[in-house]
Amino acid sequence: RIYNFNAGPAALPLPVLEEIQAEFLDFKGSGMSIVEVSHRSKWFDEVIQDAVTRTRRLLGLGDQFQVLFLQGGASLQFCMVPMNLCSRDQRADYVDTGTWSTKAIKEAKILGRSVNVAASSEDKNFSYIPEKFHFTPDAAYVHFTSNNTIKGTQWSAFPDTGSIPMISDMSSDIMSKVFDPSPFGLIYAGAQKNLGPAGATLVIIRRDMLDRVPEDLPTMLRYTTFAEKNSMFNTPPCFTVYHIGLVLKWLEETVGGMAKMEALNREKAAFLYEAIDSGGFYRGTAEEESRSLMNVTFRLPDESLEVRFVREALENGMGGLKGHRSVGGCRASIYNSTSLDAVKALVDFMKTFAKKYG
C-alpha cells in the first residue's frame, strides 16, 4: 500500500479496512454480507444507531440536534439548505472563500433566494479566510465552507453571528478538531474525505430548523422526511453508513477522541508546512494565518518540476499529490487517517527532491 494523499475519496484507517475485509462475507453472524443485509433488519438498525451515537459523543451534540445520513453528496446540500431554510422573502448570508462556497451561492440564487455575500476573499484569489463581515441583521442563516480543499484554506475560528444560525459545509474537516456546535443550525459533510467512502452525506440539523421546512417541497428534498424516519425514508447508503460507523469507532476508541485527533493533525500539518517554508524551493499558496490542517497546497519553481515531483513521488510510494485541475500545483491532503509516518515520508522525499533539482 502506498501513502495516500488524495483529496477525496481519500485515505481510510487500515484497521477499519481490515475489519471490513474480515467480516465482509458474514456480517455479525447473519450469514450475509453487510451489502446484502436489509436496511430494515436488526443488524442494520444497530449499525446506523451506533453511527449516530458515536457522532453525538465525538462532537458533543446535545438533544437539540438530529443526525442524518443523506445521499447526493454535499453538492445537493447547496440547494437543499436554501430550499428548506430560507423563504423567498428572507435573505441568506454567505461567506465566499472559493469553489465550494461559490457553488453554494450559485445554487441559492438559482432558487431565487436573496443572497448577501457578507465577505469574500476573491480579491486575493481565495488565498485567505476573511475577518471582516457585513451580516444581514435578520438573515435566515450565515453559510460558510469551513475548509477549502482546493485553495488550502481553513477557518481557525468561526465568526460571531449573534442569534443568526450558522450553516457550514464541513466536508473536508469534519471530526478533525474540537469545536462548539451550539451556534450551528446545520452542518453537512460529504463522507469521502474524513468519514468514509463516497456515498453518504452527514447532516447535523438543529431541531428548531426543521420548523422552517415548507411542505410544498418534493418529498425527497425535505429534511423533515429523513428526520421523521431516522434517515430511512428510502434505502440509505448502507455500506457507507456501516463504514462511517467503523471510522468513528476507530477515532473514538483507537485515537482517543477529538482532542487527541486535533493534536495529531496539528503536528502533521506543522511538520509539512515547516518543510515548505524552509529552503525557498517550495512555496505555500495559502496565507499563513489561513492555512488548512487538512489540505496543504504548494507550488514548485515551475510547472515542469511539479509534474516531475508528482511522478517521482508516486514512484516512491506516495500518491495523490497533484493539485486540483483548476489551480495546478501540488497538494497533500492529510486527513485524519493519514499517519504521521506518511507525512514524514513525504517531507523526506521533498527534501531529497529539492536537493536534487533546486
C-alpha positions in Angstrom: 0.0 0.0 0.0 1.2 3.5 -0.8 1.0 6.6 1.3 -2.3 8.1 0.1 -2.6 11.9 -0.1 -5.7 12.0 -2.3 -8.2 14.8 -1.6 -11.3 12.6 -1.7 -12.0 9.8 -1.9 -9.1 9.7 0.5 -7.1 7.5 2.8 -9.0 5.4 5.3 -7.8 3.8 8.5 -6.1 0.4 7.7 -7.6 -1.3 10.8 -11.1 -0.3 9.6 -10.4 -1.7 6.1 -9.1 -4.9 7.7 -12.2 -5.2 9.9 -14.5 -4.8 6.9 -12.5 -7.4 5.0 -12.7 -9.9 7.8 -16.5 -9.7 8.2 -17.5 -8.8 4.7 -18.9 -12.2 3.8 -20.6 -12.9 7.1 -21.7 -9.7 9.0 -22.1 -10.4 12.7 -23.2 -14.0 12.2 -26.0 -13.1 9.9 -24.7 -15.3 7.1 -24.9 -12.3 4.8 -22.5 -9.5 3.7 -23.3 -6.1 5.0 -24.1 -5.1 1.4 -26.8 -7.8 1.4 -28.4 -7.2 4.8 -31.8 -5.5 4.7 -31.9 -1.9 5.9 -35.0 -2.8 7.9 -33.2 -5.6 9.7 -31.9 -5.5 13.3 -28.4 -5.8 12.0 -28.5 -2.5 10.1 -30.6 -0.8 12.7 -27.7 -1.4 15.2 -25.2 -0.1 12.6 -27.0 3.2 12.0 -27.8 3.8 15.6 -24.2 3.2 16.5 -23.0 5.7 13.9 -25.5 8.3 15.2 -24.5 7.7 18.8 -20.7 8.0 18.1 -21.3 11.2 16.1 -23.1 12.7 19.0 -20.4 11.7 21.5 -17.5 12.8 19.4 -18.9 16.2 18.6 -20.7 16.8 21.9 -24.1 17.2 20.3 -27.0 17.9 22.7 -30.5 16.7 22.3 -31.4 19.8 20.2 -29.5 18.2 17.2 -30.6 15.4 15.0 -28.0 13.3 13.0 -29.0 12.2 9.5 -27.3 10.3 6.6 -28.4 11.5 3.2 -27.4 10.9 -0.4 -26.5 13.3 -3.2 -23.2 14.4 -1.8 -22.5 17.8 -0.2 -23.3 19.4 -3.6 -27.0 18.5 -3.1 -27.0 20.4 0.2 -26.1 23.6 -1.8 -29.7 23.7 -2.9 -31.4 21.8 -0.1 -30.2 24.4 2.5 -31.8 27.5 0.9 -34.8 25.4 -0.3 -35.6 24.2 3.3 -34.3 27.0 5.5 -34.7 30.3 3.7 -38.1 31.6 2.4 -38.4 33.8 -0.7 -39.0 36.8 1.5 -35.8 36.3 3.5 -32.2 37.0 2.8 -29.4 34.5 3.3 -25.8 35.5 4.1 -22.8 33.7 2.5 -19.1 34.0 3.0 -17.3 33.2 -0.2 -13.9 31.6 0.2 -13.9 30.0 -3.2 -15.1 27.0 -5.2 -17.5 25.2 -2.9 -18.9 28.3 -1.2 -19.1 29.9 -4.7 -21.2 27.0 -5.9 -23.4 27.1 -2.8 -24.1 30.8 -3.6 -24.9 30.0 -7.2 -27.5 27.3 -6.2 -29.2 29.7 -3.7 -29.5 32.3 -6.5 -30.9 29.7 -9.0 -33.7 29.1 -6.5 -34.4 32.8 -6.5 -33.3 33.4 -2.9 -31.9 36.8 -1.9 -28.2 36.4 -1.2 -25.9 38.7 0.6 -22.2 37.9 0.2 -21.1 39.0 3.7 -17.4 38.6 2.9 -15.2 37.3 0.2 -11.5 36.5 -0.3 -11.8 36.7 -4.1 -9.6 39.8 -4.2 -6.6 37.6 -3.4 -7.6 34.5 -5.4 -9.2 33.0 -2.3 -5.9 32.5 -0.5 -7.2 33.6 2.9 -10.2 33.5 5.2 -11.9 36.9 5.7 -12.0 38.5 9.1 -14.5 41.4 8.4 -18.1 40.6 7.7 -21.3 42.5 6.7 -24.0 40.3 8.1 -27.7 41.0 7.5 -29.3 41.6 10.9 -32.3 39.3 10.2 -30.6 36.9 7.8 -32.1 33.4 7.6 -28.6 32.0 8.2 -24.9 32.5 7.6 -23.3 29.9 5.4 -19.6 29.2 5.0 -17.3 26.4 4.0 -15.1 25.5 6.9 -12.2 24.2 4.8 -11.4 24.7 1.2 -9.8 21.6 -0.3 -8.7 23.3 -3.5 -7.3 26.6 -2.1 -5.8 25.0 1.1 -7.5 27.5 3.5 -9.4 26.7 6.7 -11.3 28.7 9.4 -9.2 28.8 12.6 -12.1 30.4 14.4 -15.7 30.7 13.3 -17.4 34.1 13.0 -19.7 35.5 15.7 -23.1 35.7 14.0 -25.1 36.5 17.2 -28.5 35.0 17.0 -28.3 34.1 13.3 -27.8 30.4 12.9 -24.6 29.3 11.2 -24.6 26.7 8.5 -21.4 25.1 7.4 -20.1 22.7 4.7 -17.6 20.8 6.8 -17.0 18.1 4.2 -13.2 18.2 4.4 -12.5 18.9 8.1 -15.4 17.3 10.0 -14.1 15.3 13.0 -10.6 16.9 12.6 -10.7 19.2 15.6 -12.7 20.3 18.6 -15.4 23.0 18.1 -18.6 24.2 19.7 -21.6 23.0 17.7 -24.2 25.1 19.6 -24.2 28.2 17.2 -24.9 26.0 14.2 -28.3 25.5 12.7 -27.0 22.9 10.3 -23.7 21.2 9.5 -23.2 19.0 6.4 -20.3 16.9 5.2 -19.7 14.5 2.4 -18.2 11.3 3.8 -15.5 10.7 1.3 -12.8 12.9 2.9 -12.7 12.3 6.7 -15.5 9.9 7.4 -15.5 7.0 5.0 -16.1 6.1 1.3 -18.2 8.2 -1.0 -22.0 7.7 -1.0 -23.3 9.4 2.1 -23.6 12.9 3.4 -23.7 13.5 7.2 -26.2 16.2 8.0 -26.5 17.5 11.6 -29.5 19.7 12.0 -30.8 21.6 15.0 -34.4 20.6 15.6 -35.8 24.1 15.6 -34.6 24.5 12.0 -36.9 21.7 11.0 -39.9 24.0 11.7 -38.8 26.1 8.8 -39.2 23.3 6.2 -42.0 24.1 3.8 -44.5 21.4 3.0 -44.6 22.1 -0.7 -41.1 20.8 -1.4 -40.7 17.4 -3.2 -40.6 14.7 -0.5 -37.0 13.6 -1.1 -35.8 17.2 -0.8 -37.3 17.9 2.7 -35.1 17.5 5.8 -38.2 16.6 7.7 -38.7 13.5 5.5 -35.5 12.0 6.8 -35.7 13.4 10.3 -39.0 11.7 10.8 -37.7 8.3 9.6 -34.2 8.2 11.1 -32.6 8.6 7.6 -34.6 5.6 6.3 -37.5 7.0 4.3 -35.9 5.1 1.5 -33.0 2.7 1.3 -30.0 4.6 2.8 -26.4 4.1 1.6 -26.0 1.1 3.9 -22.4 0.2 3.3 -21.2 3.8 3.6 -23.0 4.3 6.9 -21.5 1.0 8.2 -18.1 2.1 7.1 -18.6 5.6 8.7 -19.5 3.9 11.9 -16.3 1.9 12.0 -14.2 5.0 11.2 -15.9 6.8 14.1 -15.2 3.8 16.4 -11.5 4.0 15.3 -11.5 7.7 16.1 -13.1 7.3 19.4 -11.5 4.1 20.7 -8.1 3.9 19.0 -7.2 7.5 18.5 -8.8 8.6 21.8 -11.3 11.2 20.7 -11.4 14.7 19.1 -8.8 16.5 21.2 -6.2 13.8 20.5 -7.1 13.8 16.8 -6.7 17.6 16.7 -3.3 17.4 18.3 -2.1 14.8 15.8 -3.5 16.8 12.9 -1.7 20.0 14.1 1.6 18.0 14.5 1.3 16.6 10.9 0.5 20.0 9.4 3.3 21.8 11.3 5.8 19.3 10.1 4.8 19.6 6.5 4.5 23.4 6.5 7.9 23.7 8.0 9.3 21.7 5.1 7.5 24.0 2.6 8.7 27.2 4.3 12.4 26.3 4.7 14.8 26.4 1.8 12.9 28.5 -0.7 12.3 25.7 -3.2 8.6 25.2 -2.2 6.0 28.0 -1.8 2.7 27.6 0.1 -0.3 29.1 -1.7 -2.5 29.9 1.3 -1.7 32.9 3.6 -0.1 31.6 6.7 -2.9 32.5 9.2 -5.5 30.8 7.0 -3.6 27.6 6.2 -5.5 24.3 6.3 -4.6 21.4 8.6 -6.2 19.1 6.1 -5.2 20.2 2.6 -1.6 21.5 2.2 -1.3 23.3 -1.2 2.1 24.4 -2.6 4.0 25.2 -5.8 7.4 24.5 -7.1 9.7 26.8 -9.1 8.0 25.8 -12.4 5.2 23.6 -13.7 7.6 21.0 -15.3 9.1 20.4 -11.9 5.7 20.0 -10.4 4.9 17.3 -13.0 8.2 15.6 -12.2 7.5 15.9 -8.4 4.2 14.2 -8.7 5.6 11.4 -10.9 8.7 10.7 -8.8 6.6 10.8 -5.6 4.4 8.1 -6.9 7.4 6.1 -7.9 8.5 6.4 -4.3 5.2 5.2 -2.9 3.3 8.5 -2.4 0.2 9.1 -4.4 -2.4 11.8 -4.8 -0.1 14.8 -4.7 -1.3 16.6 -7.9 -3.1 19.8 -7.2 -6.7 20.3 -8.3 -7.0 20.8 -12.0 -8.5 24.3 -11.6 -5.4 25.7 -9.8 -2.5 23.3 -10.6 0.5 23.0 -8.3 0.7 20.3 -5.7 -1.5 19.3 -2.8 -1.0 16.9 0.1 -4.3 16.0 1.8 -3.5 14.9 5.3 -6.9 13.9 6.7 -7.4 12.1 10.0 -6.5 8.7 8.5 -3.2 9.9 7.0 -0.5 8.9 9.5 2.4 11.0 10.9 4.7 8.4 9.3 3.2 9.2 5.9 3.8 12.9 6.4 7.4 12.2 7.5 8.0 10.1 4.4 6.7 12.9 2.2 8.9 15.5 3.9 11.9 13.3 3.5 11.1 13.0 -0.2 10.6 16.7 -0.6 14.0 17.4 0.9 15.6 14.9 -1.4 13.8 16.3 -4.4 14.7 19.9 -3.6 18.4 19.0 -3.2 18.3 17.2 -6.5 16.5 19.8 -8.6 17.0 23.0 -6.6 
